[in-house]
Structures are given as C-alpha cells and as structure tokens.
Amino acid sequence: MNFDLLWSIAQTFATTALVSVGGISTMIPEIHRQAVEIYGWMTDAQFASSFAISQVAPGPNVLLMSLVGWRVAGFAGMMVATLSTIIPTSIICLVAARLENQLTHAKWYSVTRKSLPPLIVGLIFSSGVVTARAAVQDAVGVLIVMGVGIYFFLTKSNPLVSIFASIVVGVVAGRLGLL
C-alpha cells in the first residue's frame, strides 16, 4: 500500500472539500485539475468516464470522488477520497448550524448569505465547462451538449427525454461513422 499516494489523495480531497461551497458539484473543476493536470493520476477520458458513471448511478454526488479515489489507488483510495470529502464538510456543516442562530442578526451574515447563490451558480457552471472539455471530443458531443442545454433551458420536461434523445443521436452517429 502506497501511503504517500493515499496521503496525497487525502490532502487533495480534504482541502478541496473545505472550499466546496454549494456542494460536491462545485469541487469538480478542482478535482479535475488535481487528478488530471497536477498529479496525472488519470486522463481526461478517465475523469469524464468517472463523472458519467457517478451521474448515472443512483446516490449522492460524492460518488465521483469515490470513483476517482478507486481509479487512483483501489479500495483504499476510494475510502480515503470519500472520507476526506465527507468529514471536513460535515464538520463545517455542524459548526455552521450551531452558529447560525447567533449570527442571523449580524449585517455581514445577511450580506454573505445573499452573495452565496451567485457564487454557487458560477462554481456549478464552471464544473459543467470543465467536465464538458474533458468529455466532449468531437462535433457530435458538442451537438449533444448544446442540444441538452437548450432543451432544458426551453422546457420543463423530464430528463429522461434528453437522455433517450442523446442515446439515439449517439447510436445514429456511430452507425454513420461519426464517432
């Protein structure tokens, strides 16, 4: 067992989790940067595959962190990545919940609460951009990303419609030799 690798995983996921304002999805760009660009633990394609599996599988979004840990260092890596993501944020959540009643009257607190939603939307948007760059390698992928984005912008339909349509586009593109 490579303890140096596990320590690197723990540090990477714990420090990233500490700034995961807005949830796990806001960690995606930094986890991609660390796992692919800095440490070279995985390729863009492996990261995109892990992201896709984590989104298709039922369960919490933390599954992505578990899958990255698994790809990097097996079962031990999965456990370290998962716990390093969950423990710091759980502690912050407990402390924040206890302090919230005491802070609700402070002016800076209400200003901070109002500024968080735009920050979170920006972080989630950047997660989408980073993931799209890692996953989309051709014009068909760009077409699917844009189609799904426009579909959700214009409608309030079930996501299964866009999933099915994307699969059909992928199969047709594959049969035409475009993939």
C-alpha positions in Angstrom: 0.0 0.0 0.0 1.4 3.4 -1.0 0.9 5.6 2.0 2.3 8.7 0.2 -0.3 8.3 -2.6 -3.1 7.9 0.0 -1.8 10.9 1.9 -1.8 13.0 -1.4 -5.4 11.8 -2.1 -6.5 12.7 1.5 -4.9 16.2 1.3 -6.3 16.9 -2.2 -9.9 15.9 -1.4 -9.9 17.4 2.1 -8.6 20.8 1.1 -10.9 20.8 -1.9 -13.9 19.9 0.2 -13.2 22.8 2.6 -14.0 25.2 -0.2 -16.9 23.2 -1.7 -19.4 26.0 -1.1 -22.5 24.9 -2.9 -22.0 21.2 -2.7 -19.9 18.5 -4.2 -20.5 19.6 -7.8 -18.5 22.8 -7.2 -15.5 20.6 -6.4 -15.4 19.1 -9.9 -13.1 21.7 -11.6 -10.5 21.5 -8.8 -10.6 17.7 -8.5 -10.1 17.5 -12.3 -7.2 20.0 -12.1 -5.6 18.0 -9.3 -6.3 14.4 -10.6 -5.6 15.1 -14.3 -3.4 18.1 -14.7 -1.3 18.3 -11.5 -0.8 14.7 -10.3 -1.6 12.9 -13.6 -3.5 10.2 -11.7 -5.9 9.8 -14.6 -6.6 11.1 -18.2 -9.4 13.4 -19.3 -11.2 10.4 -20.7 -11.0 8.5 -17.4 -12.2 11.5 -15.5 -15.1 12.0 -17.9 -16.0 8.4 -17.6 -15.9 8.5 -13.8 -18.1 11.6 -13.9 -20.6 10.0 -16.2 -20.8 6.9 -14.1 -21.2 9.0 -10.9 -24.1 10.9 -12.5 -25.9 7.8 -14.0 -25.6 5.8 -10.8 -28.1 6.4 -8.0 -26.8 8.0 -4.9 -25.0 11.2 -3.8 -22.7 13.2 -6.0 -19.8 12.3 -3.7 -19.7 9.1 -5.8 -17.4 10.9 -8.3 -14.8 11.5 -5.5 -15.1 7.8 -4.6 -14.6 6.7 -8.2 -11.6 9.0 -8.6 -10.0 7.5 -5.5 -10.8 4.0 -6.7 -9.1 4.6 -10.1 -6.1 6.1 -8.4 -5.5 3.6 -5.5 -8.1 0.9 -5.5 -10.3 0.3 -2.5 -8.1 2.2 -0.1 -8.1 5.2 -2.4 -11.8 5.1 -2.6 -12.2 5.1 1.1 -9.6 7.9 1.6 -11.2 10.1 -1.1 -14.7 9.6 0.2 -13.9 10.2 3.8 -11.6 13.1 3.0 -14.5 14.7 1.1 -17.2 14.0 3.7 -15.6 14.6 7.1 -14.4 18.2 6.6 -17.7 19.3 5.1 -19.7 17.6 7.8 -17.7 19.4 10.5 -18.2 22.7 8.8 -22.0 22.0 8.5 -22.3 21.1 12.1 -20.4 24.3 13.2 -22.4 26.5 10.8 -25.7 25.1 12.0 -24.8 25.7 15.6 -23.6 29.3 14.9 -26.4 30.3 12.5 -28.9 31.3 15.2 -26.3 33.5 16.8 -25.3 35.1 13.5 -28.6 35.8 11.9 -28.7 39.4 13.3 -25.3 40.3 12.1 -25.3 42.6 8.9 -22.3 40.8 7.4 -24.1 37.5 7.8 -27.1 38.5 5.7 -24.9 40.1 3.0 -22.8 36.9 2.9 -26.0 34.7 2.6 -27.2 36.9 -0.3 -23.9 36.7 -2.2 -23.6 32.9 -2.0 -26.2 31.9 -4.6 -24.4 33.7 -7.5 -21.1 32.3 -6.3 -22.6 28.7 -6.2 -24.1 29.1 -9.7 -20.8 30.3 -11.1 -19.0 27.3 -9.5 -21.5 24.8 -10.8 -21.3 26.4 -14.3 -17.5 26.1 -14.2 -18.0 22.4 -13.2 -20.0 21.9 -16.4 -17.4 23.6 -18.6 -14.5 21.6 -17.1 -16.4 18.3 -17.4 -17.5 19.1 -21.0 -14.0 19.9 -22.0 -12.8 16.5 -20.6 -15.7 14.5 -22.1 -16.5 16.1 -25.4 -14.0 15.2 -28.1 -16.0 15.7 -31.3 -18.8 17.6 -33.1 -21.4 15.0 -32.1 -20.5 15.5 -28.5 -20.8 19.3 -28.9 -24.2 18.8 -30.6 -25.4 16.7 -27.7 -24.2 19.1 -25.0 -25.8 22.1 -26.8 -29.0 20.2 -27.5 -29.4 19.1 -23.9 -28.6 22.6 -22.7 -31.1 24.3 -25.0 -33.7 21.6 -24.3 -33.5 22.2 -20.5 -33.4 26.0 -21.0 -36.6 26.0 -23.1 -38.7 23.2 -21.4 -39.5 21.7 -18.1 -39.7 18.2 -19.3 -38.4 15.0 -17.7 -34.6 14.5 -18.1 -35.3 11.0 -19.5 -36.3 12.6 -22.8 -32.9 14.2 -23.2 -31.1 11.0 -22.1 -33.1 9.0 -24.7 -32.5 11.6 -27.4 -28.8 11.7 -26.7 -28.5 7.9 -26.9 -30.4 7.9 -30.2 -28.1 10.7 -31.6 -25.0 8.7 -30.4 -26.2 5.5 -31.9 -27.0 7.1 -35.3 -23.7 9.0 -35.3 -21.9 5.7 -34.5 -23.7 3.9 -37.4 -22.8 6.8 -39.8 -19.2 6.5 -38.7 -19.1 9.9 -37.0 -18.0 8.5 -33.6 
